[in-house]
């Protein structure tokens, strides 16, 4: 009988020490404030204050404008179907912009050599005169018929 009481007392002591350990690591306990923090005094003060707790009557009502799970499922299925359709369309209509380096090289090779000359002040002036002439022609009214 005495041994049973001793075992019971040891178990009770272990249980109480476990409760203290659980309370120390409880998520409801605030972590200690870092003393080197510039807001340490304010944080300590606020952590000691108690604030009003709302009552059950102040809990907002249940939200009613949320889609039901079946509607979410339908939306997800539609999105997946649209993504598959886009992927199929892209596979059937490949982009025309792949291998742009070889395309640029082919097109540059088609330019006559005299047009590849660097722009000189004279050529720049000729181009500007041509553009001026075109602008003047564009401003003239069309002949009446």
C-alpha positions, 0 to 999 in steps of 0.5 A: 500500500505504501509503495502504491502511494509512493508511486502515485505521489511520484506520478503526481509530481511528474504530472505537475512538473509536466504541466509547468513545462507545458505552461512555459512553452504554451503558444498563449504565453508571449515570448520575452521582449528583446531588451536591445529593441528600441521599442522594448519599454513600450512592448513590455507596457502593452504586454501587461495591459488588458483589452476588452474581450468581445462577447458572443453577440459581437461576433459577426454573422456567417458570410453568405456571399461565398461560393459553395465548394461545388462551384469552386470545383466547377471553376477549377475544372473550367480553368484546367479545360481552358488551359488544355485548350490553349496548350492544344492551340499553341501546339497546333499554331507554333510561334513564328518567332523562334530562331530569330538569330538565323532569320536576322542573319538571312534578312541582313544578307539580303540588304544590298552592300551599298545600303549597308554603308554607315550613315554620313552627314550627307546621307543624313541630309538627303534622308531629311530632305526626302522626308521634308518633301513627303511631309509637304506633299502630305499637307497639300489638299487633294486635287478636285475632280 
